Amino acid sequence: MSGRLKASTREITLTGTTKFHHESGQRRSELVGWLYISPSLLINSVFLLFPVVATLLLAFTTWNGLEDPSWTGFANFVDIFASPAFWQALINNGKWTVIFLTVPIGLALLAAAALFRARRLRFLQTIFLIPYILPTVLQARIWQGMIFNPESGVFGWLSKHGISIPDPLINTDTSLYGIALVNLWAWWGFLTVIFFAAFRQIDKELLDAARVEGAGFWSQLFRIQIPLIKPTVLFMLIMTFVWSFLIFDYVYVLTDGGPAGSSEVLSTLAYRYGFERFEFGKAAAISAFAGLLGMMAILFYIWLQKRGVER
């Protein structure tokens, strides 16, 4: 009996010692991890966190860029929420988000699946990526001069042959969609490369087995490939949502928010308040609102990760 007690005591002691060493090693590993990322955290704190905090503080002040800012509380938010231009810009951002959460994602999934199936065409992924790496100004000028131009562009050539298509950028009903078309030209190719890389990580034995069972292209795509790359698709959906509220360059270069504010978005409206009207407080308030929407999307993604929804 005494021997059993001693053995049990020794076993408990060894277990406790092992657990202590394991916890100590885990804490040491966490400390080493924090030391490794500390330079990045410091850089982000200085160059990212500080401007964010400064923008948030500026949103509650009135400042013209020359005089000292004066604290006004929520007055800037009240003013922008009462402005029809703000709601028009928000609606345009909403339309933009809906377009980019559906059209390029769907096109990219189909193109990536086709490239994955047809190995001889995989060189096309390089061609698909070319528009994305072109500068925004160059993309805009290509579409303005070579496609939308009613005299020398593709639309002009079609009009000479009896197919009249007006320039979408000069029409209040189509200006936003014309800009979105230019951005789609670049964005869907980038998504295609991302999804194609994700498809290549799928175990080929699963697809071979499905093919033996008689599964065709569409069955493999919707029942095997897309479910297996769901984390990648979800991440790109969240990033697309965030980037949709940061769109500025395409709108600014192609229409500058016109005609008559029909293509104005939150970022160009904030720019207009800041650098045309010199109302930097209201510009910061619009930026803070757009940033809040993006932050909500990122928190939603983190929540999904913790719940394991994306797996």
Secondary structure, 3 states (H helix, E strand, C coil): CHHHHHHHHHHHHHHHHHHHHHHHHHHHHHHHHHHHHHHHHHHHHHHHHHHHHHHHHHCCEECCCCCCCEECCCHHHHHHHCCHHHHHHHHHHHHHHHHHHHHHHHHHHHHHHHHHHCHHHCCHHHHHHHHHHCCHHHHHHHHHHHHHCCCCCHHHHHHHCCCCCCCHHHCCCCHHHHHHHHHHHHHHHHHHHHHHHHHCCCCHHHHHHHHHCCCCHHHHHHHHHHHHCHHHHHHHHHHHHHHHCCCCHHHHHHCCCCCCCCCCCHHHHHHHHHHCCCCHHHHHHHHHHHHHHHHHHHHHHHHHHHHCCCC
